[in-house]
């Protein structure tokens, strides 16, 4: 029952506000635009170059991780093969060496992921710095009061005519 009362109250408030001419004029006066930053990043020259660098670093780190994983597997196979013919103390020493290599491998994987993430964050920050003045200029030219990021906001519907992404890509490419 309380839930129904809330809905009725909310509906009454919305009805009262929408009938107010000041509120209606404010809605008419507000112009809103939208941008797809992922589109700008994947279609602009600057974005393509940065994404290529990220992909290259990812491939390099993946190769290094695979190489270290193969070495770790080789050491594990050697440990299993030799342990039957070795003294318990020698097996324990070999196991400790293997365990240290395993820990080093895990740290290397974490460091590789962190390095890629740091590069991605740096790219995001630099890209935002390049795009912000262009978005500002396009927004002012179009008389927009707000520009929402399509991927960041929970937008249910938007008019593609209000999307300034293509214009931002053109100007970003021309700004070099």
N, C-alpha and C positions, 0 to 999 in steps of 0.2 A: 504494500500500500504506500509506503514511504517512497518507493522507487517511482510509482506513478505520479505522486505529488511533485517530485523533482522534475520529471519530464514535463508536466503541465506548467510548472513554474518557469522552466527553461524556455518552453514554447511561447509563453506569454511575454517573457523578456525579449526574445528574438522578434516577436510580432511587434512589440512596442518600438523597438529600435529600428526596425525596417520601415515603419511608417513615419518615423521622424525624418523630416526633410534634410536636416543637417547631417544625419548619418548616411542617408542616401547620397547626398552630394559628396561626402567624404569618400564613399565607395567609388563613385563615378570619377572622382579626381585622382584616385590612386591608380597608377599604371604599374603593372607588374610584368617582368620579363623572366625568362628562364634560360639556364645554360647547362649543357652537359659537359662537364669538365673532362670526363673520360674521352668523349668525342674529340674535344679540342686537343687533348694530349696525343691521341692516336692518329690525328689527321694533320697536325701542324708539323713543320720541319723540326722545330725545337723539341717537341714531344717525341717524335719518331727517333731523333738522335739519342735522346736520353733513354728511351725504352730499349734501343739497340744496345746501349752501354749496360743497362741492367741485365738484359738477356745474355750478353757476352760474359759478364761477371758470373751469372748463374751457371752458364755452361762450364766455365773454368772451375768454379767451386765444386760442381757436380763431378767433374772429371777427377779432381783431387780427392774427393770423398770416396769415389769408387776405387781409386788406386789404393788408398789407405785401407779400405774395406777388404780388398783382395789380399793385401799384406797381412791383415789381421786373420783372415781365414787360413792363409798359408801357415801362420804361426800356430793357430789352433790345431790344424791337421798335424803339424810337426809334434806338438805337445802330446796329442793322442797316440801318435805312432811311436814316439820314443819312451813314453811313460812306462810301458810294460817292461822294458829292458833297463830301466834306471832305478837307482836307489830312491827310497822315499824322500830323502833330503834333496836330491837333485830334481826330483819331480816337483817338490814344493818351491824350489828356486825358479824353475822354469814356469810354474804356475803364477808366481809373483810377477815375473817378467811379462807374462801374457796379460795378467790383470792390469798392470801398469799401461801396457800398450792399448788395452781396451778403454781405459779411462782417458788416455791421450786422444784416442779416436773420437770418443764421445765429446770431449772438449773441442776438438777440431770441428766437428759437425756443428756444435753450438756457435762457435766463432764464425764459421762460414755463414750460417743463417743470420747472425747478428750483423755481419759485414754487408750482406745483401740488403737487409732491412734498413741499415743506416744509409746506404746509398739511395734506397727508395725514398726514405724520409727527406734526404737532402734534395733529391730531384723534385719531390712534391713542394718543398719550401721554395726552391728556386723558380719552379714553374708558376706557383701562385704569385710570386713577386713579379714575374714577367707579365702574367695575364691580368693582374688586378688593375693596372692603369688603362689597359685596353678595354676591359669590361666597364670601367668607369666612363671612358670616353664614349663608347657605344651607348651606354645607358643614358648619358646626358643628351646625346644626339636624338635618341628615340623618346626622350621625355619620360623615362622610367623612374619610378620611385623605389622599387624593390626589384632585385634579381635573385631568384632562387636557384640553387643547384639541384637539378632534377634527381641526381643520384643520392644526394644528402637529405632531401626533404621527403616527407611522406605525402607526395602530391598524387591525388587520385586522378585528376584530369588536368590537362593544360592544352593550350592552343599552340600548335606548331608555329603559328605566325609570330608568337612572342619569343621564340627560341632565337637567341643571339649567337649561338655557337658558331655557325658558319662565318658570320661577320668577324668574330674574335679570331678564328683560325686565319682568315685572310689578312687581318691586320697584324697578327703575330708573325706570320711569315714575311710580311712586307717590312716589319720593323728591323730586320737585320741589316 
